[in-house]
């Protein structure tokens, strides 16, 4: 898999199935870090929640508290 550039990913919406493990997880992180909005699906709700929280921390540059 090639890493997307910020120019390629910025402002795009990407839907990824299997985003909570292996290649799907790596793709989710790479696309998010390149500026894409990622809609992630997976079988494990706990992993999806952790992925969403990590994405929120990456966007804000810090830790997320609450809920």
N, C-alpha and C positions, 0 to 999 in steps of 0.2 A: 504494500500500500504506500502510495506517495503522500506526503504531508501537504495538505492544501495551504495555499498562500493566503494571507489576509485579504489580498485583492480579490481572489477567487471566492472566498467564503463570506466576506463582509456583507451583511444585509440579507443573506440567503436564509431560508428556512429549510432544514433538513429533517426528514423523518427516518429514524433508525430503529429497526426491529432487532431484538437481541442485544440491546445496548448495555446490559449489566455485566457482561463477562467477555473475556477473550478479545477477539478482534473488534467486536461491537463496542466494547468499553474504550478501547484505544481510539477507535474512529470518533466516538462521541467526544472524548477529551480533545483530540486534535482539531476537530471542527469547531468546538466551543472556543478553544484557545485562539483559533484563526478568525473568530468574529461571527461565526454563524449562529443562528438560533436553532437549537436542537430540540426536536420532539422525540423523546426516547421511550421505547417500550421494552418490556422484559417480563420474565415470569416471576421474579422475586420482588415483592413490594418493598421490602426492607432495603434492597440494593438500589431500587429506583429512588427511594427517599434519600438515601445517602448520596446518590449521584446528583439529585436536584440540589441538595444542600451544598455540595462541593461546587456546583455551578454558581450558586448564589454567592458563595465566598469568593470565587474567582472574579465575579463581576464587581463586587464591592471592594475587593482587595483586603478583606479582613475576615473576622469570624462572625458568624451569624448566631444570634441568640433569639430565644422566644419559642413560641408554640411548643 
